[in-house]
Amino acid sequence: MRTLICGSLAFDSIMVFQDHFKNHILPDKIHMLNVSFLVPEMRREFGGCAGNIAYNLKLLGGEPVIMATVGEDFGVYAERLDAQGISRESIRNMPGSFTAQAFITTDLADNQITAFHPGAMFFSHENDASQARDIGLGIVSPDGRDGMLSHCRQFHEVGIPFVFDPGQGMPLFSGSELLEMVELADYVTLNDYEAELLQARTELSLAVLATKVKCLVVTRGEAGSQFYVDGKMIDIPVVPARAVVDPTGCGDAFRAGLLYGIAHGWDWETTGQLASLMGSIKIEQRGGQNHTLDRAEISNRLKTAFGKTL
C-alpha cells in the first residue's frame, strides 16, 4: 500500500561547543548579548518528520510517498531519496527558497541553542494531498500551518484514511482548528506533552477525543505508549534499547511502525509493539536516518521482543 507522508524535509546542522555556555554568557549582560562560539565538531543530518517517517517505513518494506515543499539546495537530499527508492513524485521545489533547516549548537552539558529556518515549508499548502495517485493511507505530520490544515481536509474529502500527527506544530493552531483536524482524521498520535496541550486547547478530555477517531495513541518515552481504541486502553511497553545514543527522530520511527501496522490490518497490540521496537532501534544511532537494519533484521528483533514477526 502506497502511504502519502505529508510533512517537512529538512537539514539538521549539529555543532558541538567544547565548553559550557554558562561560562560565556553573562547573566547581567543578557540584554546586550553578542557572543560567538567556536565549534570544531559539526555534522549535517538528513531530517524533517516526513523524511524520517519515510526512511523508517522503507526499512520495513513499506511504500512511502513524501509530500513536501523544498528549496533550491535540496539536490543532495534528492539523491539520497533516489538511492533509497523513496518516491519524490509529490515533492515540490520552491524557487528562491531554502529547504527547511535547523542549526543546533550543543555544549558539554548537553544544553542547546537552536535556530530553525522553515524556508520552503511556508509553501506546503501549495501541495494537494488529494492529487497524489494510488494512495491507500496518509499521515499529516508537522509542516507549514496552512499545509497541515488543507492536507487534513483533502484526505477527508477523497476518503483516504489518515493519521493526524500535530507534533511541534500544535502551538500554531487554535483549539477549534485542532478539534477540526482530529474529527477529520481516522487516527491521532501524540506524545504525552502534546496530549496535555491538545486537551487544554480543545477543552476536551483524552477519553472524549479518543471517541472521535478509530485509535488515539500517546507515546510516553521510556514508559511506553498507550493506544485508546473502542473505549479501552492498550498499554504497550518500551523495547529496551541496546544503547541509548540519541532520541532525535524516535517519534518518527514509532510512527512508521504505526503506519505499517495500519496498512497491513494488524491488531493494535501488534502494531504498537512494532512501533515501540522501531523507536528503540532508532535511539541506538545518532541522527534520524542512520540506523540501517533491513526488514529481516527488524523481524528478528520483533520476534525476540514480542514473539512475532513481520
RODO-2510 file (C-alpha; in nm, 4 decimals, decimal comma):
residues 310
     n   res          X          Y          Z
     1     m     0,0000     0,0000     0,0000
     2     r     0,1354     0,3410    -0,1001
     3     t     0,1361     0,5740     0,2008
     4     l     0,1412     0,9504     0,1484
     5     i     0,3555     1,1188     0,4130
     6     c     0,2811     1,4913     0,4358
     7     g     0,5337     1,6846     0,6386
     8     s     0,8711     1,8508     0,6458
     9     l     1,2014     1,7671     0,4832
    10     a     1,4941     1,9392     0,6480
    11     f     1,8670     1,9523     0,7020
    12     d     1,9961     1,9483     1,0592
    13     s     2,3396     2,1025     1,1154
    14     i     2,4596     1,9936     1,4586
    15     m     2,7633     2,1589     1,6177
    16     v     2,9396     2,0880     1,9459
    17     f     3,0885     2,3684     2,1563
    18     q     3,3711     2,2243     2,3656
    19     d     3,2830     2,4234     2,6764
    20     h     2,9760     2,5391     2,8699
    21     f     2,7512     2,8218     2,7541
    22     k     2,7284     2,9481     3,1114
    23     n     3,0987     3,0351     3,1035
    24     h     3,0453     3,2728     2,8113
    25     i     2,7010     3,4209     2,8659
    26     l     2,6949     3,6798     3,1449
    27     p     2,3519     3,6959     3,3133
    28     d     2,3758     4,0702     3,3770
    29     k     2,4540     4,1333     3,0070
    30     i     2,1760     3,9237     2,8574
    31     h     2,0045     4,2396     2,7286
    32     m     2,3068     4,3132     2,5042
    33     l     2,4067     3,9605     2,4079
    34     n     2,6805     3,9295     2,1477
    35     v     2,8667     3,6004     2,1672
    36     s     3,0463     3,3685     1,9288
    37     f     3,1193     3,0002     1,9822
    38     l     3,3993     2,8066     1,8137
    39     v     3,2520     2,4724     1,7061
    40     p     3,5241     2,2489     1,5601
    41     e     3,2912     1,9469     1,5579
    42     m     2,9970     1,9538     1,3189
    43     r     2,7784     1,7062     1,1337
    44     r     2,4912     1,7500     0,8919
    45     e     2,1974     1,5131     0,9107
    46     f     1,9062     1,4464     0,6786
    47     g     1,5855     1,5080     0,8690
    48     g     1,2377     1,6513     0,8779
    49     c     0,9410     1,4495     1,0023
    50     a     0,8323     1,3318     0,6577
    51     g     1,1850     1,2282     0,5656
    52     n     1,2355     1,0374     0,8900
    53     i     0,8985     0,8607     0,8739
    54     a     0,9517     0,7625     0,5096
    55     y     1,3023     0,6336     0,5819
    56     n     1,1750     0,4030     0,8577
    57     l     0,8719     0,2868     0,6619
    58     k     1,1005     0,1941     0,3722
    59     l     1,3188    -0,0122     0,6079
    60     l     1,0059    -0,2080     0,6972
    61     g     0,9283    -0,2756     0,3315
    62     g     0,6516    -0,0161     0,3047
    63     e     0,5836     0,2149     0,0102
    64     p     0,6241     0,5731     0,1330
    65     v     0,5482     0,8691    -0,0912
    66     i     0,6665     1,2010     0,0515
    67     m     0,4636     1,5178     0,0002
    68     a     0,6709     1,8234     0,0949
    69     t     0,7998     2,1557    -0,0305
    70     v     1,1759     2,2029    -0,0587
    71     g     1,4262     2,4641    -0,1720
    72     e     1,6933     2,5023    -0,4351
    73     d     1,9528     2,3386    -0,2075
    74     f     1,7662     2,0063    -0,1977
    75     g     1,9839     1,8243    -0,4515
    76     v     2,1885     1,6103    -0,2141
    77     y     1,8750     1,5031    -0,0244
    78     a     1,7042     1,4164    -0,3522
    79     e     1,9965     1,1916    -0,4448
    80     r     1,9657     1,0165    -0,1099
    81     l     1,5931     0,9518    -0,1556
    82     d     1,6553     0,8152    -0,5043
    83     a     1,9242     0,5812    -0,3725
    84     q     1,6783     0,4509    -0,1120
    85     g     1,3979     0,4048    -0,3613
    86     i     1,1704     0,6561    -0,1893
    87     s     0,9332     0,8353    -0,4272
    88     r     0,9827     1,2093    -0,4864
    89     e     0,6810     1,2454    -0,7163
    90     s     0,4918     1,4626    -0,4653
    91     i     0,7855     1,6785    -0,3544
    92     r     0,7690     2,0329    -0,4915
    93     n     1,0726     2,2557    -0,5341
    94     m     1,0089     2,6208    -0,4486
    95     p     1,2387     2,8546    -0,6454
    96     g     1,4126     3,1193    -0,4378
    97     s     1,3739     2,9219    -0,1147
    98     f     1,5986     2,7115     0,1055
    99     t     1,4952     2,3708     0,2291
   100     a     1,3928     2,3905     0,5970
   101     q     1,6909     2,3571     0,8270
   102     a     1,7902     2,3633     1,1902
   103     f     2,1218     2,4866     1,3243
   104     i     2,1843     2,3294     1,6639
   105     t     2,4776     2,4138     1,8909
   106     t     2,5258     2,1873     2,1929
   107     d     2,7641     2,2472     2,4843
   108     l     2,9341     1,9901     2,7067
   109     a     2,6360     1,9852     2,9440
   110     d     2,4004     1,8994     2,6540
   111     n     2,2416     2,2451     2,6630
   112     q     2,1287     2,3511     2,3179
   113     i     2,0851     2,6731     2,1233
   114     t     1,8800     2,6132     1,8102
   115     a     1,7857     2,8334     1,5172
   116     f     1,5236     2,6943     1,2768
   117     h     1,4619     2,8307     0,9285
   118     p     1,1350     2,6943     0,7841
   119     g     1,2144     2,8094     0,4321
   120     a     1,0098     2,6205     0,1736
   121     m     0,7820     2,4797     0,4460
   122     f     0,5914     2,8095     0,4258
   123     f     0,4555     2,6904     0,0896
   124     s     0,3369     2,3432     0,1958
   125     h    -0,0249     2,4436     0,1276
   126     e     0,0576     2,4573    -0,2436
   127     n     0,0669     2,0752    -0,2433
   128     d    -0,2679     1,8984    -0,2729
   129     a    -0,2916     1,5618    -0,0969
   130     s    -0,5999     1,4690    -0,2997
   131     q    -0,3972     1,4770    -0,6226
   132     a    -0,1447     1,2083    -0,5241
   133     r    -0,2061     0,8844    -0,7146
   134     d    -0,2778     0,5351    -0,5823
   135     i    -0,2668     0,6297    -0,2126
   136     g    -0,4269     0,3980     0,0413
   137     l    -0,3184     0,5654     0,3659
   138     g    -0,1796     0,9012     0,4725
   139     i    -0,0285     1,0963     0,7597
   140     v    -0,0265     1,4694     0,8265
   141     s     0,2864     1,5405     1,0303
   142     p     0,4427     1,8757     1,1320
   143     d     0,4727     2,1114     0,8364
   144     g     0,3630     2,4607     0,7376
   145     r     0,0492     2,5655     0,9254
   146     d    -0,1797     2,6132     0,6252
   147     g    -0,0493     2,2967     0,4659
   148     m    -0,1396     2,0841     0,7667
   149     l    -0,4952     2,2184     0,7712
   150     s    -0,5502     2,1775     0,3980
   151     h    -0,3984     1,8295     0,3821
   152     c    -0,6295     1,7051     0,6597
   153     r    -0,9284     1,8416     0,4705
   154     q    -0,8090     1,6973     0,1386
   155     f    -0,7532     1,3464     0,2765
   156     h    -1,1007     1,3527     0,4290
   157     e    -1,2664     1,4845     0,1139
   158     v    -1,1359     1,1997    -0,1020
   159     g    -1,1890     0,9327     0,1647
   160     i    -0,8265     0,8382     0,2272
   161     p    -0,7786     0,7272     0,5894
   162     f    -0,5032     0,9215     0,7623
   163     v    -0,3122     0,9787     1,0841
   164     f    -0,3076     1,3273     1,2343
   165     d     0,0319     1,3872     1,3965
   166     p     0,0413     1,7537     1,5079
   167     g     0,3745     1,7285     1,6922
   168     q     0,5645     2,0515     1,7357
   169     g     0,3176     2,2211     1,5008
   170     m     0,0410     2,2124     1,7612
   171     p     0,1011     2,5642     1,9020
   172     l     0,0245     2,7055     1,5554
   173     f    -0,3431     2,6152     1,5847
   174     s    -0,6437     2,7272     1,7848
   175     g    -0,8496     2,4797     1,9817
   176     s    -1,1244     2,4775     1,7184
   177     e    -0,8737     2,4102     1,4397
   178     l    -0,7166     2,1238     1,6319
   179     l    -1,0574     1,9753     1,7018
   180     e    -1,1489     2,0007     1,3333
   181     m    -0,8350     1,8095     1,2326
   182     v    -0,8969     1,5422     1,4965
   183     e    -1,2529     1,4959     1,3721
   184     l    -1,1366     1,4714     1,0104
   185     a    -0,8701     1,2133     1,0952
   186     d    -0,9053     0,8384     1,1384
   187     y    -0,6136     0,8133     1,3815
   188     v    -0,4278     1,0576     1,6073
   189     t    -0,0785     1,0184     1,7533
   190     l     0,0755     1,2412     2,0221
   191     n     0,3468     1,2380     2,2838
   192     d     0,2453     1,2869     2,6469
   193     y     0,3143     1,6625     2,6443
   194     e     0,1180     1,7095     2,3218
   195     a    -0,1701     1,5095     2,4696
   196     e    -0,1890     1,7514     2,7614
   197     l    -0,1717     2,0514     2,5279
   198     l    -0,4415     1,9124     2,2998
   199     q    -0,6746     1,8634     2,5955
   200     a    -0,6065     2,2183     2,7169
   201     r    -0,6603     2,3720     2,3722
   202     t    -0,9793     2,1799     2,2901
   203     e    -1,1118     2,1696     2,6486
   204     l    -1,1897     1,8006     2,5952
   205     s    -1,0540     1,5021     2,7843
   206     l    -0,8405     1,2386     2,6196
   207     a    -1,1246     0,9886     2,6624
   208     v    -1,3618     1,2159     2,4688
   209     l    -1,1067     1,2927     2,1970
   210     a    -1,0446     0,9197     2,1537
   211     t    -1,4116     0,8643     2,0675
   212     k    -1,3701     1,0826     1,7593
   213     v    -1,1154     0,8512     1,5910
   214     k    -1,0545     0,4800     1,5411
   215     c    -0,7449     0,4945     1,7593
   216     l    -0,5657     0,7635     1,9583
   217     v    -0,2029     0,6940     2,0515
   218     v     0,0007     0,8606     2,3257
   219     t     0,3731     0,7909     2,3477
   220     r     0,5371     0,8309     2,6880
   221     g     0,9087     0,7840     2,6304
   222     e     1,0614     0,5152     2,8498
   223     a     0,7161     0,4466     2,9986
   224     g     0,5972     0,3023     2,6668
   225     s     0,2787     0,4035     2,4849
   226     q    -0,0973     0,3855     2,5239
   227     f    -0,3472     0,3037     2,2499
   228     y    -0,7019     0,4285     2,3146
   229     v    -0,9435     0,2293     2,0996
   230     d    -1,3090     0,1223     2,1319
   231     g    -1,3342     0,2596     2,4840
   232     k    -1,0312     0,0618     2,6015
   233     m    -0,6692     0,1463     2,6644
   234     i    -0,3920    -0,0873     2,5499
   235     d    -0,0553    -0,0474     2,7222
   236     i     0,2490    -0,1095     2,5027
   237     p     0,5824    -0,1490     2,6811
   238     v     0,9014     0,0128     2,5595
   239     v     1,1558    -0,2204     2,3995
   240     p     1,4876    -0,1886     2,5863
   241     a     1,7480    -0,0419     2,3524
   242     r     2,0906    -0,1954     2,3114
   243     a     2,2328     0,1537     2,3621
   244     v     2,0732     0,4915     2,4290
   245     v     2,2567     0,7292     2,1966
   246     d     2,0207     0,9922     2,0512
   247     p     1,6408     1,0337     2,0815
   248     t     1,6199     1,2538     1,7698
   249     g     1,3658     1,1022     1,5329
   250     c     1,2432     0,8290     1,7694
   251     g     0,8858     0,9549     1,7437
   252     d     0,9063     0,9457     1,3646
   253     a     1,0369     0,5875     1,3710
   254     f     0,7467     0,4959     1,6025
   255     r     0,5007     0,6489     1,3562
   256     a     0,6449     0,4443     1,0709
   257     g     0,5698     0,1294     1,2692
   258     l     0,2198     0,2601     1,3353
   259     l     0,1607     0,3233     0,9643
   260     y     0,2942    -0,0195     0,8694
   261     g     0,0596    -0,1938     1,1118
   262     i    -0,2431     0,0050     0,9945
   263     a    -0,1604    -0,0575     0,6275
   264     h    -0,1371    -0,4328     0,6898
   265     g    -0,4517    -0,4580     0,9008
   266     w    -0,2713    -0,5677     1,2163
   267     d    -0,4345    -0,5688     1,5570
   268     w    -0,3491    -0,2692     1,7748
   269     e    -0,1299    -0,4577     2,0201
   270     t     0,0974    -0,5924     1,7462
   271     t     0,1005    -0,2549     1,5710
   272     g     0,2060    -0,0873     1,8960
   273     q     0,4760    -0,3454     1,9563
   274     l     0,6306    -0,2851     1,6140
   275     a     0,6115     0,0915     1,6652
   276     s     0,7808     0,0555     2,0037
   277     l     1,0574    -0,1548     1,8502
   278     m     1,1196     0,0995     1,5724
   279     g     1,1671     0,3754     1,8299
   280     s     1,4124     0,1548     2,0194
   281     i     1,6122     0,0760     1,7054
   282     k     1,6367     0,4450     1,6182
   283     i     1,7605     0,5575     1,9603
   284     e     2,0676     0,3366     1,9185
   285     q     2,2125     0,5641     1,6463
   286     r     2,2782     0,9362     1,6084
   287     g     2,0521     1,1317     1,3759
   288     g     1,7110     1,0443     1,2411
   289     q     1,8211     0,8290     0,9465
   290     n     2,1459     0,6497     1,0310
   291     h     2,0106     0,3146     1,1535
   292     t     2,0382     0,0624     0,8727
   293     l     1,8694    -0,2619     0,9796
   294     d     1,6905    -0,4373     0,6952
   295     r     1,3442    -0,5903     0,7110
   296     a     1,4708    -0,9348     0,8097
   297     e     1,6759    -0,7932     1,0968
   298     i     1,3799    -0,5887     1,2213
   299     s     1,1614    -0,9007     1,2039
   300     n     1,4139    -1,0964     1,4100
   301     r     1,4197    -0,8271     1,6766
   302     l     1,0395    -0,8164     1,6843
   303     k     1,0405    -1,1915     1,7427
   304     t     1,2937    -1,1568     2,0235
   305     a     1,0982    -0,8772     2,1909
   306     f     0,7402    -0,9977     2,1430
   307     g     0,7469    -1,3401     1,9795
   308     k     0,6076    -1,2040     1,6499
   309     t     0,7464    -1,1433     1,3018
   310     l     0,6793    -0,9071     1,0113
***
